[in-house]
């Protein structure tokens, strides 16, 4: 699917070691699973400061949240995704077991000093759309617990208002 950039020195610390040391694949998987996103069929590998996620998930939202959850970890600078999405439309009228769809690249935003979710909503959705900040907050739950607690370097997914 793609390769996504994150800030290596920003994010949640999972292990012991310095800022430059990536957490283990097991630590990343445990953290990912702690969010209860539906990533049971996802595995993680670590190559230097790059995390590689593989497997399958039920929908695009879960995939995007998994990328953000793994990438917003201290010591990770890139997330490579080789995750498939179950294709519910392929099964309509037919019993096609294991059908998958190619995922879309998520829209991601890296928080800058002084940013608020309101300002991020205006920057991504346009003037007068600051009140859509809650959609961004909800799109990043459970990784975000409070709309006022974002930090520079954190990467957020920006949902389509569709």
N, C-alpha and C positions, 0 to 999 in steps of 0.2 A: 504494500500500500504506500508506505512513505517513510520518510525520515524527518523527525521533528526536533527542533533545537530548543534547549532549555538553558538556564543559567546554572552552571555547575556549583557555584558557591552560594546558591539560594535554595531554600527548601527545608523539608523536614529531615532531621538527622536520624538515621535508623541504626547505625552501628557505632562501634568504637573506631577510632582512627581519626585522621585529619580531614580537613575540608576537601582535600584533593582525592581522597580515597572513596571509591564507589562502594555502596553496600553490596552484600552478597545477593545472588539470585534468590536464595531462600528468604532473606530478609525482605526483599522487594515483593515477593509473592505473598508473604504473610501480611505485609502492609496493605497490598492491593485487596486481598481477601477480607481484611478487617472492615472494609467499606461496604461489604455486602452488595456489590454491584451486579453480580451474576457472572463472575469471571472464573468459575470453577474449571472450565475447559481451556483456560489460558495458562501457558507456561512462560517463564521469563528466563532469559540468559543474560549474562553480563560480559561485555567485551571491553575492557578498559573502563571508560566512563560512559559507554553506550549500553543502554538496556534494549534487549530485543524481545518483543512480546509476540507469541505465536499461539495459534489455537482458533477457537470460534466462540462467538457471542451471539446473543439473540437479536440485538439491534445496534444501530449506529450510535445511539446515545451511550450505551454501555462501552462501546469501543472508545469513543472520545473521552469519556470519564477515566477509563483505564490508562490511556495515554497521558492524560494530565496528572493522574495520581502517581504514576511511576516517574514521570518527568520532573515533578515538583519534589524531588528527593535530593538532599544534599549529596553531591558527588556524581550526579547524573547530568550529562550535558546534551545527550541525544537519546531519543527513543525511536527505534525502528519497529514498525508494525508489519507483521505478516499474519494478521487476524482476519478471519472470514466472518461474514454476517449471515445468519440463517435467513433464507429468503422465503418469507411467508407467502409471497405472491406466486412462487413456483408451485406451491402445493394446492392452489385453488383448483378444484375440480379434478385433481390427480393426487395420488399418494406417492409423492417423490420424497423418499427418505434421504436426509443429508444434503439437500439442495442448499447452496450458498450463493450469496450475491457479493459483488465487489464493493467494498466500502468506499465512501467519499472522503476526501481529505477534510478534516475539521478546520473550522476557523478558530485560530488561537490568538490570544493577545497577551503580551508581556507587560505586567504592571510596572509603571514608572513612579519615581518619587512624586508624591503629591496627588496621585490618581485616587479617584473614588469610583465606586461602581456607577454612580450617576454620570460622571464625566466619561467613563468608558462606554456607557450606553449611548451617549451623544456622539462620541467619536465613531462608533460602529453602526449606529442606526440613523443618525442624522439629528439636526437641530429640532428641538421640541420633543425628543424621544428619551430624555433622561429618566422619565418615569418607568422606562423598561428595564431599569437596573435590576429589578427583582427577578426578571427572566434569566439574567446572567447569574445572579446569586443561586437560583434554583438549579440552573444547568451545571453548577459546580458543587452541589451538595452530594455527598456528605463531606467532601474535602474542605468545604467552607462551612463554618459553623455560625458565622455572624457576618452580615454584609459590611460591617465596618472594620473587619479584620482581614485586610489584604496587605501584601507587602511588596516592595520593589523586587523585581526579578521573578515573582510568582507568575506562572502562566495559567490563564483562564480560558475555558472554551466559551465561544460566543455562539449561542444558538441562533438558528434561522428563525425569524419571526413568522415565517411561512404564512 
